């Protein structure tokens, strides 16, 4: 088997993420304490108690990264090791953790900063995003190229592209995309125009934070969102993370690249099954096994022998 660990992006967060690991593993409980210190937030309260902060970008990002990294460590301890890794948007930070480039504390700290920068770069209510179902890249771009301040944000899988930009520009594009043949165009419940040039200032501010981070050598390659390229040299990482903030996420292409590498099994690490849905529509020959609880690891071990 050739295993890839893949990580979801913002939107899959839920109360109770990684709770089973923290309650049964001293190592996981210690990671939770480290995450609280790194993000300067009560991570146990954020992850395990009913609250509204879990859905506020500044807190969502470090919370999801904390949960996914805790699950990652449990997988590694159980002897499940990836040969390559990739993460969808925010998930790229988890990929960099399992690949050895980012420490756990830096991944959590940076994503709190990233979340804050992304949510404040454009005033609340001025940005928007929408999912476009049933059109390809060229069809979507034929519409967005005619309207100022709207761009493709995520190339998720064949027939699913997300657009981003100023609220009025996205609102103008939505009916035009329907006229162009989209099966569905749905505005997303997000707090800003993520992965758009409007967030360039956020990317540049994040780059300043990254200057103070010492990266480790990559133990396994990871795929970058910005260009869907396999990265083995840590010298490229900081620039790629800066660009990722305000550039499209090329997830569909990343999945094709994993298939070309010979990956036959993706372990989707964390809550939700977003990755599985995209894989099924893009590279259906690759098996996806989701892991979000200790019981899931037991099932995984049975499947992979």
C-alpha positions in Angstrom: 0.0 0.0 0.0 1.1 3.5 -0.7 -0.6 5.8 1.9 -1.1 9.5 1.8 -2.4 11.5 4.9 -4.8 14.2 3.7 -6.3 16.9 5.8 -9.5 18.9 5.5 -9.9 22.6 5.5 -12.0 25.0 7.5 -15.7 24.1 7.6 -15.6 20.6 9.0 -14.9 21.7 12.6 -17.2 20.3 15.3 -17.4 20.2 19.1 -15.7 17.0 20.4 -12.9 16.8 17.8 -10.1 14.5 19.1 -11.8 14.2 22.5 -11.6 10.4 22.5 -7.8 10.6 22.1 -7.4 13.3 24.8 -9.4 11.2 27.3 -7.5 8.0 26.7 -3.9 9.2 25.9 -1.6 11.2 28.2 0.4 12.2 25.1 -2.8 13.7 23.5 -3.7 15.4 26.7 -0.2 17.0 26.8 -0.6 18.2 23.2 -3.8 19.9 24.2 -2.0 21.8 26.9 0.8 22.8 24.5 -1.9 24.0 22.0 -3.5 26.2 24.6 -0.2 27.9 25.3 0.7 28.2 21.6 -2.6 29.7 20.6 -3.2 31.6 23.9 -6.7 30.1 24.2 -8.3 27.4 26.4 -8.2 24.7 23.7 -10.1 22.1 25.9 -13.0 24.6 26.2 -12.9 25.4 22.5 -12.8 21.8 21.4 -15.0 20.1 23.9 -17.6 22.5 25.3 -20.5 24.1 23.4 -19.4 27.5 22.2 -19.6 29.9 19.3 -15.9 30.6 19.0 -15.3 27.3 17.3 -16.9 28.8 14.1 -15.0 32.1 14.3 -12.1 31.8 11.8 -9.4 33.0 14.3 -10.3 30.1 16.6 -11.5 27.6 14.1 -8.1 27.3 12.4 -5.9 26.5 15.5 -8.7 24.3 16.9 -8.9 22.1 13.8 -5.1 21.9 13.4 -4.8 20.9 17.1 -7.4 18.1 16.6 -5.9 16.8 13.4 -2.3 16.8 14.7 -3.4 14.9 17.8 -5.1 12.3 15.6 -1.9 12.3 13.4 0.3 11.4 16.4 -2.1 8.6 17.4 -1.9 7.2 13.8 1.9 7.3 13.8 2.1 5.7 17.3 -0.1 2.9 15.9 2.4 2.3 13.1 0.5 3.9 10.3 2.9 6.1 8.3 2.3 8.0 5.1 4.7 8.2 2.2 3.3 11.6 1.1 0.8 14.2 2.5 -1.5 17.0 1.4 -3.9 19.3 3.0 -6.8 21.4 1.7 -6.2 25.1 2.5 -5.8 25.2 6.3 -5.0 21.5 6.1 -1.7 22.3 4.5 -0.4 23.2 8.0 -1.2 19.7 9.3 0.6 18.3 6.3 3.6 20.3 7.2 3.5 19.0 10.7 3.4 15.3 9.7 6.1 16.0 7.1 8.3 17.4 9.8 8.6 20.9 8.6 6.5 22.6 11.3 6.5 21.9 15.0 3.1 21.3 16.6 3.4 24.5 18.5 4.3 26.6 15.5 1.4 25.0 13.4 -1.1 26.0 16.1 0.3 29.4 16.7 0.6 30.3 13.1 -2.9 29.2 12.3 -4.3 31.4 15.0 -2.4 34.4 13.5 -3.4 33.3 9.9 -7.1 33.1 11.0 -7.0 36.6 12.5 -5.3 38.1 9.5 -7.7 36.5 7.0 -10.7 37.6 8.9 -9.6 41.2 9.3 -8.1 41.8 5.9 -11.5 42.7 4.5 -14.2 44.3 6.6 -16.9 42.0 7.8 -19.8 41.7 5.3 -17.7 43.0 2.3 -16.5 39.6 1.0 -18.3 36.5 -0.1 -17.7 33.0 -1.6 -20.0 30.7 -3.6 -19.8 27.1 -4.7 -20.4 26.4 -8.3 -21.6 22.9 -9.3 -21.5 21.5 -12.8 -19.1 23.8 -14.6 -15.4 23.3 -15.5 -12.5 25.7 -14.9 -12.8 27.4 -18.3 -16.5 27.9 -18.0 -16.2 29.5 -14.6 -13.3 31.7 -15.7 -15.3 32.8 -18.8 -17.7 34.4 -16.3 -15.3 35.6 -13.6 -13.0 37.2 -16.1 -15.8 39.6 -17.2 -16.5 40.8 -13.6 -14.2 42.9 -11.4 -13.3 41.6 -7.9 -14.4 38.0 -8.3 -12.1 35.0 -8.8 -11.9 31.2 -8.6 -10.8 30.2 -5.1 -10.9 26.4 -4.9 -10.7 23.9 -7.7 -12.0 21.0 -5.5 -12.9 18.3 -8.0 -14.4 18.0 -11.5 -17.6 20.0 -11.5 -17.1 21.8 -8.2 -15.3 25.1 -8.1 -15.6 27.8 -5.4 -15.5 31.5 -6.4 -14.5 34.4 -4.1 -14.4 38.1 -4.0 -16.3 41.3 -3.0 -19.9 40.5 -2.0 -21.5 42.5 -4.8 -19.2 40.9 -7.4 -20.0 37.4 -6.3 -23.7 38.3 -6.3 -23.3 39.5 -9.9 -21.5 36.4 -10.9 -23.9 33.9 -9.4 -26.8 34.3 -11.9 -24.4 34.5 -14.8 -22.8 31.2 -13.8 -26.3 29.7 -13.7 -27.0 31.0 -17.2 -23.7 29.5 -18.3 -25.0 26.0 -17.3 -24.2 25.6 -13.6 -26.4 23.0 -12.0 -26.3 24.9 -8.7 -24.6 28.1 -7.4 -24.7 28.4 -3.6 -23.4 31.3 -1.5 -21.2 29.9 1.4 -21.5 30.9 5.0 -18.0 32.3 5.4 -16.7 35.4 7.0 -14.5 36.7 4.1 -13.3 36.3 0.5 -10.7 33.6 1.3 -8.1 32.7 -1.4 -8.7 36.0 -3.3 -6.3 38.8 -4.1 -8.2 40.9 -1.6 -6.3 39.0 1.1 -2.8 39.8 -0.3 -2.1 42.0 2.7 -2.9 39.1 5.0 -0.5 36.9 3.1 2.2 39.5 3.4 1.7 39.9 7.2 1.8 36.2 7.6 5.1 36.1 5.7 6.5 38.4 8.4 5.5 35.9 11.1 7.0 33.1 9.1 10.3 34.8 9.0 10.7 34.0 12.7 9.8 30.3 12.3 12.6 27.7 12.0 11.5 24.9 9.5 12.6 21.3 9.8 13.7 19.2 6.9 10.9 17.4 5.1 10.8 13.7 6.1 8.2 13.0 3.4 7.1 15.2 0.5 3.9 17.3 0.7 1.8 18.9 -2.0 1.4 22.6 -1.9 -2.0 24.2 -2.6 -0.6 27.1 -4.5 0.8 25.1 -7.4 -0.2 21.4 -6.7 3.5 20.6 -6.8 5.3 18.0 -4.8 7.6 19.8 -2.4 10.8 18.2 -0.9 12.8 21.3 -0.2 11.9 23.4 2.9 13.3 26.5 1.3 10.1 26.9 -0.8 7.6 26.5 2.1 7.4 30.0 3.5 6.7 31.6 0.1 4.2 28.9 -0.7 2.3 29.6 2.5 2.2 33.3 1.9 0.9 32.8 -1.7 -1.6 30.2 -0.5 -3.6 32.9 1.5 -4.6 34.8 -1.6 -4.3 32.3 -4.4 -6.6 29.5 -5.6 -6.4 26.0 -4.0 -5.6 23.5 -6.6 -7.0 20.4 -4.9 -8.3 18.6 -7.9 -4.8 18.7 -9.5 -3.2 17.6 -6.2 -5.4 14.5 -6.2 -4.3 13.7 -9.8 -0.7 14.1 -8.7 -1.2 11.7 -5.8 -2.6 9.2 -8.2 0.4 9.6 -10.5 2.7 8.9 -7.6 1.0 5.6 -7.1 -1.0 6.4 -3.9 -3.7 3.8 -3.5 -4.9 4.7 0.0 -5.7 8.1 1.5 -6.2 8.4 5.2 -8.5 11.4 5.8 -7.3 12.7 9.1 -9.9 14.7 11.1 -13.7 15.3 11.2 -16.0 15.2 8.2 -15.6 13.4 4.9 -14.9 16.3 2.6 -11.8 14.8 1.1 -13.5 11.4 0.5 -16.2 13.2 -1.6 -13.6 15.0 -3.7 -11.5 11.8 -4.2 -14.6 9.9 -5.3 -15.3 12.4 -8.0 -11.6 12.9 -9.1 -9.6 9.7 -8.6 -12.1 7.0 -7.7 -9.5 4.3 -7.8 -7.9 5.6 -4.6 -9.5 4.2 -1.4 -10.2 6.8 1.3 -10.4 5.8 5.0 -11.5 8.4 7.5 -10.0 8.6 10.9 -11.4 10.9 13.6 -11.7 8.6 16.7 -9.6 5.9 18.4 -12.1 3.4 17.1 -11.4 4.5 13.5 -7.7 3.7 14.0 -8.6 0.2 15.1 -10.8 -0.3 12.0 -8.0 1.1 9.8 -5.4 -1.3 11.2 -7.8 -4.2 10.5 -8.2 -3.0 6.9 -4.5 -2.5 6.2 -3.3 -5.6 8.0 
